[in-house]
Amino acid sequence: MMLDKIHTEHGYINRLLCILEQKLHAIQQGQPVNYSLIKDIVEYLHKHAECCHHPKEDVIYQYYQEKYADKGVMEKLDVEHQDLSQLTEAFADAVDMILMDAVIPLDVFADKLNQFVTRQRAHLEFEEKYVFPLIRRHFTTQDWIAVGERYQECECDPLFGDQVLPRYQRLHERLVASV
C-alpha cells in the first residue's frame, strides 16, 4: 500500500534528521562539523522529496480531497509541501555558502538548521498522526486502486534503494555506521 511506502520513507527522513540534529548539537558545543555531509542530506531530501516523496503524497491527498471533500487539511498539506521546498532550498543555499567559505555566524547557521529540522519533523508528525489515520479510515480498496492508477512510481531511491548512487555513498556509509 502507498501509505506504507510513505511511512517507510518517513522513517528514512527521520534517520537523516537525527544526523542533522547531531550536527546541530556539535555546532552548539563548538565542535567541528562535516558540512559536506549536511549538504548531502539536504540535497537528498530536496531532490527525493520533490521528485518522488511529495508527488506520491500529493496524489493521495488530491484524490482524498476530490472524493471526500475535506479540503482544509489537504490544502494545508499542499501549501506545507511548497513551504518545505522553499525552506529546503534556502537552507541548502546556507550550507553552500559555508562550503564556499562565506562568513556565516555559527549561531545563525545553527538557528537555520534547527528551524529546518523542527519544521520537517512537525510536518512528518502531522501526516503520521493526523492525515494518515484519516485516509486509512476513509479509503476503500477501490480508492487505493484509483490512486495507484494516478501515480507513476518513480525510479529507485538513490540512498535507501537497492542501488546506492555514488553521489550518496558517503552518506550511506554514515547511516550504516549509525545503526
Secondary structure, DSSP 8 states (H G I E B T S, - for coil): -HHHHHHHHHHHHHHHHHHHHHHHHHHHTT----HHHHHHHHHHHHHHIIIIIHHHHHHHHHHHHHHH--HHHHHHHHHHHHHHHHHHHHHHHHHHHHHTT----HHHHHHHHHHHHHHHHHHHHHIIIIIHHHHHHH--HHHHHHHHHH----S--TTTSSS--GGGHHHHHHHHHT-
